[in-house]
Amino acid sequence: MLTKRKGKQSSAVTVFSMWNTMMGTSLLALAWGISQAGFGLGIALTVFMAFLAFYTGALIIDDARYLEQENNMKELTEIARELEAGVKPKRRKKTTIEFIDVCHQLLGKWGKFTAGFFSIIVLLAASVVYWIFMSNFLFNFVHYIYGAASQIEIPTNASITVGTYCPSSSYGTFDSNSGNISSENALYHQLWDRTKTVPLFLGAILFPLCCIKSPTFFTKFTSLGTISCLYLIFFVCIKAYFLGINTTFYDESSINYAPQIEVDFPSLTGMLNLAFFMHNILLTILKNQEKPENNMRDLGFAYLAALFTYLIMGVTFYLTYPYAKSCINAIFLDNFISNDSTAFIARAALLFQIMVVFPLIGYLLRSQIHYLIYKNTHPSYKHILIFNVLLVGLCVIVAMFYPNVGTIIRFVGAICGMVYVFALPCLCHMMRLKRQKKLTWISALIHSFIIVLGGTNLIAQFLI
């Protein structure tokens, strides 16, 4: 029976926690995703993927509740046997079920291994993507300060509107990566390059922080994510107010033409798998729920809030961007010049936020891998040092030689989404229904189709 538990979090806090978990790097890339899919199809796919992620998340909650009841019945049976035998019942530690436990109990060892393996893949991919974002923000952060100090002027042939520009040479030739290079600042541009040197400087800053045994100190700054998110919404709305609507759906010859459908729409669906992804920690968030009977309702509210936040960010910037929609970058802040003050604040806030989150991600990734290999989350400082050298080295190499964050996000989203959003929740649900002798052919067909959708989404990433 579900009962009210004292000292737990309210529904409002639970909804906020889930919403905050989903507000990640995809917030910066959704406008680009819509440009890849087309305006109408982009909005439709965003709504559809939010609903699909909510549905499979609800399956996880339903299966966990079933397993909790089943485990409780087994425990009561064992206590009854102990009492019948005249033995004092043993004190049993209260345990909570995580999604990896759901996979283990319903699918067996292969389900547990699959869930654990792809949880590591998600963390590893997040580390790489965050490094690319940090390199980008750090470059522009220093570039803004250097430009203000040295009075660098924007080239006169650049087309700039309210701080926005098109990185493509077809519509404005201003390049925030080079600035106005002269003999006085040539050395600066040699030492401070977005891909050649900045990832290395970032490694020198973050490597010592990653070597901390347990970086729990950084958890005190996790609330900065909410502040950064709210500022980004404010930033986009303010820019939109001054830019106005710069979109036409009818005049194909216009620079502001916005097609309704584009053939590269799988880029958006792959990215949206990460945007609405929290399935691996969903039960962790809900375990502190004051009223567990409200879990489904709160999950729905959280996905509605995330959906509206993404649409506000993506659609607003897409409609007001004053250049060709194909110019929208996977990091939409790259469509603002480096010396834009409001964009500088956004980059600085996001840089600090990700820099304090990265050691935590590295710690979680390191702990999972070390436990998987050595059955110990902290074998020795030597192991920590070797792991961090490999992790930071991988992130630096990718940031230097393949900083295409849009491609990385869509592929990782499609791969991990296929497993965590599509396959595992549906397989666990069907196995649970089969165990209860309630599995019908209609249910099997629907959930199998969802799994096929996940596989098709992954295959489509290789075709665009």
C-alpha positions as CSV (number, residue, x, y, z in Angstrom):
1,M,0.0,0.0,0.0
2,L,1.2,3.5,-0.9
3,T,1.3,5.7,2.2
4,K,2.4,9.2,2.9
5,R,6.0,9.3,4.1
6,K,7.2,11.9,6.4
7,G,10.4,13.9,5.7
8,K,10.1,13.4,2.0
9,Q,9.9,16.0,-0.8
10,S,6.6,17.4,-2.0
11,S,5.2,17.0,-5.5
12,A,6.3,20.5,-6.5
13,V,9.9,19.7,-5.6
14,T,9.7,16.4,-7.4
15,V,8.4,18.0,-10.6
16,F,11.1,20.6,-10.4
17,S,13.9,18.0,-9.8
18,M,12.7,16.1,-12.9
19,W,12.4,19.2,-15.0
20,N,15.9,20.4,-13.9
21,T,17.4,16.9,-14.8
22,M,16.1,17.2,-18.4
23,M,17.4,20.8,-18.9
24,G,20.7,19.9,-20.4
25,T,22.8,20.8,-23.4
26,S,19.9,20.1,-25.7
27,L,18.5,23.4,-24.6
28,L,21.2,25.1,-26.6
29,A,20.6,22.9,-29.7
30,L,16.9,22.7,-30.2
31,A,16.7,25.7,-32.6
32,W,19.3,23.9,-34.7
33,G,17.2,20.7,-34.5
34,I,14.1,22.5,-35.7
35,S,16.1,23.9,-38.6
36,Q,17.1,20.4,-39.5
37,A,13.5,19.0,-39.4
38,G,11.6,22.0,-40.6
39,F,9.3,24.2,-38.5
40,G,6.1,22.3,-38.6
41,L,7.6,18.8,-38.4
42,G,10.1,20.0,-35.8
43,I,7.4,21.1,-33.4
44,A,5.3,17.9,-34.1
45,L,8.3,15.6,-33.4
46,T,9.2,17.5,-30.2
47,V,5.7,17.0,-28.9
48,F,5.7,13.3,-30.0
49,M,9.1,12.5,-28.5
50,A,8.1,14.2,-25.2
51,F,4.9,12.0,-25.1
52,L,6.9,8.9,-25.9
53,A,9.5,9.5,-23.3
54,F,6.8,10.2,-20.7
55,Y,5.0,6.9,-21.6
56,T,8.1,4.8,-21.3
57,G,9.0,6.6,-18.1
58,A,5.5,5.7,-16.8
59,L,6.2,2.1,-17.7
60,I,9.3,2.2,-15.5
61,I,7.3,3.5,-12.5
62,D,4.6,0.9,-13.0
63,D,7.0,-2.0,-13.2
64,A,9.0,-0.7,-10.1
65,R,5.7,-0.5,-8.2
66,Y,4.9,-4.1,-9.1
67,L,8.3,-5.3,-8.1
68,E,8.1,-3.5,-4.8
69,Q,4.8,-5.2,-4.0
70,E,6.2,-8.6,-5.1
71,N,9.3,-8.1,-2.9
72,N,7.2,-7.1,0.0
73,M,5.0,-10.2,-0.4
74,K,8.1,-12.4,-0.4
75,E,9.4,-10.6,2.7
76,L,6.1,-11.1,4.5
77,T,6.1,-14.8,3.6
78,E,9.6,-15.2,5.0
79,I,8.6,-13.5,8.2
80,A,5.6,-15.7,8.5
81,R,7.8,-18.8,8.1
82,E,10.2,-17.6,10.7
83,L,7.4,-17.0,13.2
84,E,5.9,-20.5,12.5
85,A,9.3,-22.0,13.2
86,G,9.5,-20.1,16.5
87,V,12.4,-18.0,15.3
88,K,12.6,-14.2,15.9
89,P,12.3,-12.5,12.5
90,K,15.5,-11.0,11.2
91,R,15.7,-7.2,10.8
92,R,15.6,-6.5,7.1
93,K,17.1,-3.4,5.6
94,K,14.7,-1.2,3.6
95,T,15.9,-1.1,0.0
96,T,14.8,1.0,-2.9
97,I,14.5,-0.2,-6.4
98,E,16.4,1.4,-9.2
99,F,15.8,1.0,-12.9
100,I,18.9,-1.3,-13.2
101,D,17.2,-3.5,-10.5
102,V,14.0,-3.6,-12.6
103,C,16.0,-4.8,-15.6
104,H,17.7,-7.4,-13.5
105,Q,14.6,-8.8,-11.9
106,L,12.5,-8.8,-15.1
107,L,15.1,-9.5,-17.8
108,G,17.9,-11.3,-16.0
109,K,21.6,-10.6,-15.9
110,W,21.8,-9.4,-19.5
111,G,19.2,-6.7,-18.7
112,K,21.2,-5.6,-15.8
113,F,24.5,-5.5,-17.8
114,T,22.8,-3.7,-20.7
115,A,21.4,-1.0,-18.4
116,G,24.7,-0.6,-16.6
117,F,26.8,-0.5,-19.8
118,F,24.7,2.1,-21.5
119,S,24.5,4.2,-18.3
120,I,28.3,4.4,-18.6
121,I,28.0,5.3,-22.3
122,V,25.7,8.2,-21.4
123,L,28.1,9.6,-18.8
124,L,31.1,9.2,-21.2
125,A,29.2,11.0,-24.0
126,A,28.1,13.7,-21.6
127,S,31.7,14.3,-20.6
128,V,32.8,14.7,-24.2
129,V,29.9,17.0,-25.1
130,Y,30.4,19.1,-22.0
131,W,34.1,19.5,-22.8
132,I,33.2,20.8,-26.3
133,F,30.7,23.3,-24.7
134,M,33.3,24.4,-22.1
135,S,35.9,24.9,-24.8
136,N,33.5,27.0,-26.8
137,F,32.4,29.1,-23.8
138,L,35.9,29.6,-22.4
139,F,37.1,30.7,-25.8
140,N,34.4,33.3,-26.2
141,F,34.7,34.4,-22.5
142,V,38.4,35.2,-22.9
143,H,37.8,36.6,-26.4
144,Y,35.2,39.1,-25.0
145,I,37.6,40.3,-22.3
146,Y,40.5,40.5,-24.8
147,G,38.4,42.3,-27.3
148,A,37.2,44.9,-24.7
149,A,40.7,45.5,-23.5
150,S,42.3,45.8,-26.9
151,Q,39.4,47.5,-28.6
152,I,39.0,45.0,-31.4
153,E,36.6,46.2,-34.0
154,I,34.1,44.0,-35.9
155,P,34.9,43.9,-39.6
156,T,32.8,46.3,-41.6
157,N,31.8,43.6,-44.1
158,A,30.0,41.6,-41.3
159,S,26.2,41.5,-41.3
160,I,25.1,41.9,-37.7
161,T,21.6,42.4,-36.3
162,V,21.0,42.9,-32.6
163,G,24.2,40.9,-31.8
164,T,23.3,38.0,-34.2
165,Y,25.1,37.0,-37.3
166,C,25.4,34.1,-39.7
167,P,28.6,32.1,-39.3
168,S,28.3,31.1,-43.0
169,S,30.3,33.3,-45.3
170,S,27.2,33.6,-47.5
171,Y,25.5,35.9,-45.0
172,G,28.1,37.9,-43.2
173,T,31.8,37.2,-42.9
174,F,32.4,37.9,-39.3
175,D,34.2,35.0,-37.6
176,S,34.3,35.1,-33.9
177,N,37.2,32.6,-34.0
178,S,39.5,35.0,-35.7
179,G,38.4,38.5,-34.8
180,N,40.3,41.4,-36.5
181,I,43.7,39.9,-36.7
182,S,46.6,42.3,-37.0
183,S,50.3,42.3,-36.1
184,E,49.5,43.5,-32.6
185,N,47.2,40.6,-31.7
186,A,48.6,37.8,-33.9
187,L,50.2,36.1,-31.0
188,Y,47.0,36.1,-29.1
189,H,45.2,34.3,-31.9
190,Q,48.0,31.8,-32.1
191,L,47.8,31.0,-28.4
192,W,44.1,31.2,-28.1
193,D,42.4,29.1,-30.7
194,R,39.0,27.5,-30.2
195,T,40.0,24.0,-31.2
196,K,43.8,24.0,-31.3
197,T,44.7,25.3,-27.9
198,V,41.6,26.1,-25.7
199,P,40.8,22.4,-25.0
200,L,44.3,21.9,-23.7
201,F,44.1,25.0,-21.5
202,L,40.8,23.6,-20.2
203,G,42.5,20.3,-19.4
204,A,45.1,22.1,-17.2
205,I,42.3,23.7,-15.2
206,L,40.0,20.7,-14.8
207,F,42.4,17.8,-14.5
208,P,43.3,18.6,-10.8
209,L,39.6,19.0,-9.9
210,C,38.8,15.6,-11.4
211,C,41.5,13.9,-9.3
212,I,39.6,14.7,-6.1
213,K,38.6,11.5,-4.5
214,S,35.0,12.5,-3.7
215,P,34.1,15.9,-5.2
216,T,30.9,16.3,-3.2
217,F,31.9,20.0,-2.7
218,F,30.7,20.7,-6.2
219,T,27.2,19.5,-5.5
220,K,26.6,22.8,-3.7
221,F,26.7,24.6,-7.0
222,T,24.3,22.4,-8.9
223,S,21.5,25.0,-8.4
224,L,23.4,27.1,-10.8
225,G,21.9,25.0,-13.6
226,T,18.5,26.4,-12.8
227,I,19.8,30.0,-12.7
228,S,21.5,29.5,-16.1
229,C,18.4,28.0,-17.6
230,L,16.2,30.9,-16.5
231,Y,18.7,33.4,-17.7
232,L,18.8,31.7,-21.1
233,I,15.1,31.9,-21.4
234,F,15.2,35.6,-20.4
235,F,18.1,36.2,-22.9
236,V,16.3,34.6,-25.8
237,C,13.0,36.5,-25.0
238,I,14.8,39.8,-24.8
239,K,16.6,39.3,-28.0
240,A,13.4,38.1,-29.7
241,Y,11.7,41.4,-28.6
242,F,14.3,43.5,-30.3
243,L,14.7,41.2,-33.4
244,G,11.0,40.7,-34.0
245,I,9.6,37.9,-36.2
246,N,12.0,37.2,-39.1
247,T,10.2,34.2,-40.7
248,T,8.1,33.6,-43.8
249,F,6.5,30.3,-44.7
250,Y,5.5,31.2,-48.3
251,D,8.2,33.2,-50.0
252,E,10.9,30.5,-50.8
253,S,13.2,33.2,-52.3
254,S,13.4,35.1,-49.0
255,I,16.4,34.7,-46.7
256,N,13.9,34.2,-43.9
257,Y,12.0,31.4,-45.5
258,A,11.2,28.5,-43.1
259,P,10.3,25.2,-44.7
260,Q,7.8,23.1,-42.8
261,I,9.5,19.7,-43.5
262,E,13.2,18.9,-44.0
263,V,14.7,15.5,-44.9
264,D,17.3,15.7,-42.1
265,F,14.6,15.5,-39.4
266,P,16.3,12.4,-37.8
267,S,18.9,14.9,-36.4
268,L,16.1,16.3,-34.2
269,T,14.7,12.9,-33.1
270,G,18.2,11.7,-32.1
271,M,18.8,14.9,-30.1
272,L,15.4,14.8,-28.5
273,N,16.2,11.4,-27.0
274,L,18.8,13.1,-24.9
275,A,16.6,16.2,-24.3
276,F,13.9,14.1,-22.6
277,F,16.2,11.5,-21.1
278,M,16.2,10.8,-17.4
279,H,15.0,7.2,-17.4
280,N,18.2,5.8,-15.7
281,I,17.7,8.0,-12.6
282,L,13.9,8.4,-12.7
283,L,13.3,6.1,-9.7
284,T,16.2,7.7,-7.8
285,I,14.4,11.1,-8.0
286,L,11.0,9.6,-7.1
287,K,12.2,7.6,-4.1
288,N,11.9,10.7,-2.0
289,Q,8.4,11.5,-3.1
290,E,6.1,12.3,-0.2
291,K,3.0,10.9,-1.9
292,P,4.1,8.1,-4.3
293,E,0.6,7.8,-5.6
294,N,1.2,11.1,-7.4
295,N,4.2,9.8,-9.3
296,M,2.5,9.4,-12.6
297,R,0.9,12.8,-12.4
298,D,4.1,14.5,-11.4
299,L,6.0,12.8,-14.2
300,G,3.4,14.2,-16.6
301,F,3.8,17.7,-15.2
302,A,7.6,17.5,-15.4
303,Y,7.5,16.5,-19.1
304,L,5.0,19.2,-19.9
305,A,7.2,21.8,-18.2
306,A,10.3,20.4,-20.1
307,L,8.4,20.4,-23.4
308,F,7.2,24.0,-23.0
309,T,10.7,25.1,-22.0
310,Y,12.3,23.5,-25.0
311,L,9.7,24.9,-27.3
312,I,10.0,28.4,-25.9
313,M,13.8,28.4,-26.4
314,G,13.9,26.6,-29.8
315,V,10.8,28.1,-31.5
316,T,11.4,31.7,-30.3
317,F,15.0,31.8,-31.5
318,Y,14.1,30.0,-34.8
319,L,11.3,32.5,-35.6
320,T,13.2,35.6,-34.7
321,Y,16.7,34.7,-36.2
322,P,17.2,37.3,-38.9
323,Y,19.3,35.2,-41.3
324,A,18.8,32.0,-43.2
325,K,17.6,29.2,-40.9
326,S,20.3,27.0,-42.2
327,C,22.8,29.3,-40.5
328,I,21.5,28.3,-37.0
329,N,24.4,26.6,-35.1
330,A,24.1,23.5,-32.9
331,I,25.2,25.8,-30.1
332,F,22.8,28.7,-30.7
333,L,25.0,31.1,-28.7
334,D,27.5,30.8,-31.6
335,N,25.0,32.8,-33.6
336,F,25.9,35.8,-31.4
337,I,29.1,37.8,-31.8
338,S,31.7,37.4,-29.1
339,N,31.4,41.0,-27.9
340,D,27.7,40.9,-27.2
341,S,27.4,41.6,-23.5
342,T,24.2,39.6,-22.8
343,A,25.6,36.6,-24.7
344,F,28.8,37.0,-22.7
345,I,26.8,36.7,-19.4
346,A,25.1,33.5,-20.7
347,R,28.4,32.0,-21.8
348,A,30.1,32.8,-18.5
349,A,27.2,31.4,-16.4
350,L,27.1,28.2,-18.5
351,L,30.9,27.9,-18.4
352,F,31.0,28.0,-14.6
353,Q,28.0,25.7,-14.2
354,I,29.5,23.0,-16.5
355,M,32.9,23.3,-14.9
356,V,31.6,22.4,-11.5
357,V,29.4,19.7,-12.9
358,F,32.1,18.0,-14.9
359,P,34.1,16.7,-11.9
360,L,30.9,15.1,-10.6
361,I,30.2,13.4,-13.9
362,G,33.8,12.2,-14.0
363,Y,33.4,10.9,-10.4
364,L,30.2,9.0,-11.3
365,L,31.7,7.5,-14.4
366,R,34.9,6.6,-12.6
367,S,33.0,4.9,-9.7
368,Q,30.9,2.8,-12.1
369,I,33.8,1.6,-14.2
370,H,36.0,0.9,-11.2
371,Y,33.2,-1.0,-9.4
372,L,32.5,-3.0,-12.6
373,I,36.1,-4.0,-12.9
374,Y,37.5,-4.1,-9.3
375,K,34.3,-4.3,-7.3
376,N,35.6,-1.2,-5.5
377,T,34.8,2.4,-6.4
378,H,38.2,3.6,-5.2
379,P,40.9,1.0,-5.8
380,S,43.8,3.5,-5.4
381,Y,44.9,7.0,-6.3
382,K,47.0,5.4,-9.1
383,H,43.8,4.1,-10.7
384,I,42.1,7.4,-10.3
385,L,45.0,9.2,-12.0
386,I,45.1,6.8,-14.9
387,F,41.4,7.0,-15.4
388,N,41.4,10.8,-15.4
389,V,44.3,10.9,-17.9
390,L,42.3,8.7,-20.2
391,L,39.1,10.6,-19.7
392,V,40.5,14.1,-20.1
393,G,42.7,12.9,-23.0
394,L,39.6,11.6,-24.8
395,C,37.7,14.8,-24.2
396,V,40.6,17.0,-25.4
397,I,41.1,14.9,-28.6
398,V,37.4,15.0,-29.6
399,A,37.2,18.8,-28.8
400,M,40.3,19.4,-30.9
401,F,39.6,17.2,-33.9
402,Y,35.8,16.7,-34.0
403,P,34.0,19.5,-32.1
404,N,30.7,18.8,-34.1
405,V,28.5,18.8,-31.0
406,G,25.3,18.4,-33.1
407,T,26.4,15.1,-34.6
408,I,27.7,13.8,-31.3
409,I,24.4,14.6,-29.5
410,R,22.2,13.0,-32.1
411,F,24.2,9.8,-32.4
412,V,24.5,9.4,-28.6
413,G,20.9,10.3,-28.2
414,A,19.8,7.7,-30.8
415,I,22.0,5.0,-29.3
416,C,21.2,5.5,-25.7
417,G,17.6,6.4,-26.5
418,M,17.1,3.2,-28.3
419,V,18.1,1.3,-25.2
420,Y,16.9,3.4,-22.3
421,V,13.8,5.2,-23.8
422,F,12.5,2.6,-26.2
423,A,13.8,-0.9,-25.7
424,L,14.4,-1.6,-21.9
425,P,11.2,0.0,-20.6
426,C,9.0,-1.9,-23.2
427,L,10.8,-5.2,-22.7
428,C,10.5,-5.0,-18.9
429,H,6.8,-4.1,-19.2
430,M,6.1,-7.0,-21.6
431,M,8.0,-9.4,-19.3
432,R,6.1,-8.2,-16.3
433,L,2.7,-8.6,-18.1
434,K,3.8,-12.1,-19.2
435,R,4.7,-12.9,-15.6
436,Q,1.2,-11.8,-14.5
437,K,-0.4,-13.6,-17.5
438,K,-1.8,-10.3,-18.7
439,L,0.2,-9.9,-21.9
440,T,-2.1,-9.5,-24.9
441,W,-1.1,-9.5,-28.6
442,I,-2.2,-5.9,-28.9
443,S,0.1,-4.8,-26.0
444,A,3.0,-6.9,-27.4
445,L,2.5,-5.4,-30.9
446,I,2.4,-1.8,-29.6
447,H,5.4,-2.1,-27.4
448,S,7.3,-4.0,-30.1
449,F,6.5,-1.2,-32.5
450,I,8.0,1.4,-30.0
451,I,11.2,-0.7,-29.9
452,V,11.3,-0.8,-33.7
453,L,10.9,3.1,-33.7
454,G,14.0,3.3,-31.6
455,G,16.0,1.1,-33.9
456,T,14.7,3.0,-37.0
457,N,15.8,6.3,-35.4
458,L,19.3,5.0,-34.8
459,I,19.6,3.6,-38.4
460,A,18.3,7.0,-39.8
461,Q,21.3,8.8,-38.1
462,F,23.6,7.0,-40.6
463,L,21.5,8.0,-43.6
464,I,21.7,11.8,-43.3
